[in-house]
């Protein structure tokens, strides 16, 4: 059975549950039946690493913020990345965004307004 990540909201409170369900519709029916919280998002878990996370040595930049843009549609989206490797530069992140990311199924043409927090 597929694993799903289910986001539930009620008032100011947001919870995330994980579960194995037959389908998205089965997950939605389950939470609508048993919970007063509203299901706001259901995502299929495609990859899960159950190994122990690495020890935190604080050898990283804590945050990168930037704006990715598609020039044809002029769509812009903010991206935030955490725990950036010390050896990675703004150009490395720029090239990775262009190679690996999309905005509404459109190619990323540029990255602007970048900021590192250390």
LUMLOVO-190390 format. One record per residue (C-alpha): residue number from 0; residue in one letter; x, y, z. Coordinates in steps of 0.02 Angstrom, whole numbers, plus 50000, padded with zeros to 5 digits. Layout:
BEGIN
<rec><n>NUM</n><res>A</res><u>X</u><v>Y</v><w>Z</w></rec>
...
END
This chain:
BEGIN
<rec><n>0</n><res>X</res><u>50000</u><v>50000</v><w>50000</w></rec>
<rec><n>1</n><res>X</res><u>50060</u><v>50176</v><w>49965</w></rec>
<rec><n>2</n><res>X</res><u>50115</u><v>50288</v><w>50108</w></rec>
<rec><n>3</n><res>X</res><u>50038</u><v>50461</v><w>50123</w></rec>
<rec><n>4</n><res>X</res><u>50079</u><v>50619</v><w>50219</w></rec>
<rec><n>5</n><res>X</res><u>49916</u><v>50700</v><w>50276</w></rec>
<rec><n>6</n><res>X</res><u>49910</u><v>50881</v><w>50337</w></rec>
<rec><n>7</n><res>X</res><u>49767</u><v>50923</v><w>50454</w></rec>
<rec><n>8</n><res>X</res><u>49712</u><v>51096</v><w>50511</w></rec>
<rec><n>9</n><res>X</res><u>49593</u><v>51166</v><w>50641</w></rec>
<rec><n>10</n><res>X</res><u>49601</u><v>51346</v><w>50697</w></rec>
<rec><n>11</n><res>X</res><u>49784</u><v>51394</v><w>50718</w></rec>
<rec><n>12</n><res>X</res><u>49840</u><v>51214</v><w>50741</w></rec>
<rec><n>13</n><res>X</res><u>49919</u><v>51112</v><w>50602</w></rec>
<rec><n>14</n><res>X</res><u>49966</u><v>50928</v><w>50619</w></rec>
<rec><n>15</n><res>X</res><u>50048</u><v>50807</v><w>50499</w></rec>
<rec><n>16</n><res>X</res><u>50005</u><v>50622</v><w>50503</w></rec>
<rec><n>17</n><res>X</res><u>50080</u><v>50481</v><w>50403</w></rec>
<rec><n>18</n><res>X</res><u>49988</u><v>50323</v><w>50354</w></rec>
<rec><n>19</n><res>X</res><u>49967</u><v>50184</v><w>50228</w></rec>
<rec><n>20</n><res>X</res><u>49803</u><v>50191</v><w>50135</w></rec>
<rec><n>21</n><res>X</res><u>49732</u><v>50108</v><w>49980</w></rec>
<rec><n>22</n><res>X</res><u>49718</u><v>50277</v><w>49892</w></rec>
<rec><n>23</n><res>X</res><u>49704</u><v>50464</v><w>49920</w></rec>
<rec><n>24</n><res>X</res><u>49515</u><v>50447</v><w>49924</w></rec>
<rec><n>25</n><res>X</res><u>49527</u><v>50314</v><w>50061</w></rec>
<rec><n>26</n><res>X</res><u>49642</u><v>50427</v><w>50165</w></rec>
<rec><n>27</n><res>X</res><u>49523</u><v>50573</v><w>50145</w></rec>
<rec><n>28</n><res>X</res><u>49371</u><v>50467</v><w>50189</w></rec>
<rec><n>29</n><res>X</res><u>49461</u><v>50400</v><w>50343</w></rec>
<rec><n>30</n><res>X</res><u>49503</u><v>50572</v><w>50414</w></rec>
<rec><n>31</n><res>X</res><u>49333</u><v>50645</v><w>50369</w></rec>
<rec><n>32</n><res>X</res><u>49253</u><v>50502</v><w>50466</w></rec>
<rec><n>33</n><res>X</res><u>49359</u><v>50508</v><w>50624</w></rec>
<rec><n>34</n><res>X</res><u>49427</u><v>50684</v><w>50645</w></rec>
<rec><n>35</n><res>X</res><u>49358</u><v>50858</v><w>50673</w></rec>
<rec><n>36</n><res>X</res><u>49514</u><v>50929</v><w>50590</w></rec>
<rec><n>37</n><res>X</res><u>49504</u><v>50974</v><w>50406</w></rec>
<rec><n>38</n><res>X</res><u>49620</u><v>50883</v><w>50285</w></rec>
<rec><n>39</n><res>X</res><u>49713</u><v>51022</v><w>50195</w></rec>
<rec><n>40</n><res>X</res><u>49841</u><v>50919</v><w>50099</w></rec>
<rec><n>41</n><res>X</res><u>49878</u><v>50738</v><w>50055</w></rec>
<rec><n>42</n><res>X</res><u>50045</u><v>50694</v><w>49978</w></rec>
<rec><n>43</n><res>X</res><u>50108</u><v>50525</v><w>49921</w></rec>
<rec><n>44</n><res>X</res><u>50274</u><v>50481</v><w>50002</w></rec>
<rec><n>45</n><res>X</res><u>50388</u><v>50432</v><w>49857</w></rec>
<rec><n>46</n><res>X</res><u>50550</u><v>50424</v><w>49957</w></rec>
<rec><n>47</n><res>X</res><u>50583</u><v>50391</v><w>50140</w></rec>
<rec><n>48</n><res>X</res><u>50753</u><v>50372</v><w>50223</w></rec>
<rec><n>49</n><res>X</res><u>50734</u><v>50280</v><w>50388</w></rec>
<rec><n>50</n><res>X</res><u>50919</u><v>50286</v><w>50432</w></rec>
<rec><n>51</n><res>X</res><u>50982</u><v>50385</v><w>50581</w></rec>
<rec><n>52</n><res>X</res><u>51012</u><v>50569</v><w>50533</w></rec>
<rec><n>53</n><res>X</res><u>51192</u><v>50630</v><w>50534</w></rec>
<rec><n>54</n><res>X</res><u>51263</u><v>50708</v><w>50693</w></rec>
<rec><n>55</n><res>X</res><u>51243</u><v>50898</v><w>50691</w></rec>
<rec><n>56</n><res>X</res><u>51418</u><v>50974</v><w>50682</w></rec>
<rec><n>57</n><res>X</res><u>51352</u><v>51149</v><w>50637</w></rec>
<rec><n>58</n><res>X</res><u>51470</u><v>51153</v><w>50488</w></rec>
<rec><n>59</n><res>X</res><u>51347</u><v>51234</v><w>50368</w></rec>
<rec><n>60</n><res>X</res><u>51260</u><v>51396</v><w>50323</w></rec>
<rec><n>61</n><res>X</res><u>51091</u><v>51389</v><w>50407</w></rec>
<rec><n>62</n><res>X</res><u>50982</u><v>51464</v><w>50270</w></rec>
<rec><n>63</n><res>X</res><u>50974</u><v>51515</v><w>50087</w></rec>
<rec><n>64</n><res>X</res><u>50829</u><v>51619</v><w>50019</w></rec>
<rec><n>65</n><res>X</res><u>50806</u><v>51665</v><w>49838</w></rec>
<rec><n>66</n><res>X</res><u>50679</u><v>51697</v><w>49702</w></rec>
<rec><n>67</n><res>X</res><u>50669</u><v>51581</v><w>49552</w></rec>
<rec><n>68</n><res>X</res><u>50591</u><v>51648</v><w>49392</w></rec>
<rec><n>69</n><res>X</res><u>50525</u><v>51591</v><w>49224</w></rec>
<rec><n>70</n><res>X</res><u>50556</u><v>51735</v><w>49103</w></rec>
<rec><n>71</n><res>X</res><u>50424</u><v>51685</v><w>48974</w></rec>
<rec><n>72</n><res>X</res><u>50276</u><v>51681</v><w>49095</w></rec>
<rec><n>73</n><res>X</res><u>50357</u><v>51803</v><w>49217</w></rec>
<rec><n>74</n><res>X</res><u>50311</u><v>51685</v><w>49360</w></rec>
<rec><n>75</n><res>X</res><u>50417</u><v>51702</v><w>49516</w></rec>
<rec><n>76</n><res>X</res><u>50424</u><v>51590</v><w>49669</w></rec>
<rec><n>77</n><res>X</res><u>50521</u><v>51606</v><w>49831</w></rec>
<rec><n>78</n><res>X</res><u>50632</u><v>51459</v><w>49880</w></rec>
<rec><n>79</n><res>X</res><u>50709</u><v>51425</v><w>50049</w></rec>
<rec><n>80</n><res>X</res><u>50844</u><v>51294</v><w>50077</w></rec>
<rec><n>81</n><res>X</res><u>50913</u><v>51245</v><w>50247</w></rec>
<rec><n>82</n><res>X</res><u>51085</u><v>51185</v><w>50305</w></rec>
<rec><n>83</n><res>X</res><u>51187</u><v>51230</v><w>50151</w></rec>
<rec><n>84</n><res>X</res><u>51356</u><v>51145</v><w>50137</w></rec>
<rec><n>85</n><res>X</res><u>51499</u><v>51266</v><w>50172</w></rec>
<rec><n>86</n><res>X</res><u>51584</u><v>51227</v><w>50006</w></rec>
<rec><n>87</n><res>X</res><u>51430</u><v>51272</v><w>49902</w></rec>
<rec><n>88</n><res>X</res><u>51421</u><v>51445</v><w>49826</w></rec>
<rec><n>89</n><res>X</res><u>51279</u><v>51549</v><w>49760</w></rec>
<rec><n>90</n><res>X</res><u>51324</u><v>51488</v><w>49584</w></rec>
<rec><n>91</n><res>X</res><u>51309</u><v>51305</v><w>49638</w></rec>
<rec><n>92</n><res>X</res><u>51135</u><v>51337</v><w>49705</w></rec>
<rec><n>93</n><res>X</res><u>51090</u><v>51439</v><w>49551</w></rec>
<rec><n>94</n><res>X</res><u>51143</u><v>51298</v><w>49433</w></rec>
<rec><n>95</n><res>X</res><u>51053</u><v>51166</v><w>49536</w></rec>
<rec><n>96</n><res>X</res><u>50891</u><v>51268</v><w>49535</w></rec>
<rec><n>97</n><res>X</res><u>50898</u><v>51289</v><w>49346</w></rec>
<rec><n>98</n><res>X</res><u>50937</u><v>51104</v><w>49320</w></rec>
<rec><n>99</n><res>X</res><u>50821</u><v>51025</v><w>49447</w></rec>
<rec><n>100</n><res>X</res><u>50673</u><v>51141</v><w>49482</w></rec>
<rec><n>101</n><res>X</res><u>50517</u><v>51202</v><w>49392</w></rec>
<rec><n>102</n><res>X</res><u>50383</u><v>51334</v><w>49420</w></rec>
<rec><n>103</n><res>X</res><u>50210</u><v>51267</v><w>49374</w></rec>
<rec><n>104</n><res>X</res><u>50292</u><v>51143</v><w>49252</w></rec>
<rec><n>105</n><res>X</res><u>50394</u><v>51283</v><w>49171</w></rec>
<rec><n>106</n><res>X</res><u>50584</u><v>51292</v><w>49168</w></rec>
<rec><n>107</n><res>X</res><u>50677</u><v>51402</v><w>49290</w></rec>
<rec><n>108</n><res>X</res><u>50772</u><v>51535</v><w>49193</w></rec>
<rec><n>109</n><res>X</res><u>50849</u><v>51637</v><w>49332</w></rec>
<rec><n>110</n><res>X</res><u>50879</u><v>51651</v><w>49519</w></rec>
<rec><n>111</n><res>X</res><u>50876</u><v>51825</v><w>49596</w></rec>
<rec><n>112</n><res>X</res><u>50879</u><v>51909</v><w>49765</w></rec>
<rec><n>113</n><res>X</res><u>50982</u><v>51774</v><w>49848</w></rec>
<rec><n>114</n><res>X</res><u>51026</u><v>51782</v><w>50032</w></rec>
<rec><n>115</n><res>X</res><u>51134</u><v>51672</v><w>50143</w></rec>
<rec><n>116</n><res>X</res><u>51107</u><v>51669</v><w>50331</w></rec>
<rec><n>117</n><res>X</res><u>51254</u><v>51605</v><w>50431</w></rec>
END
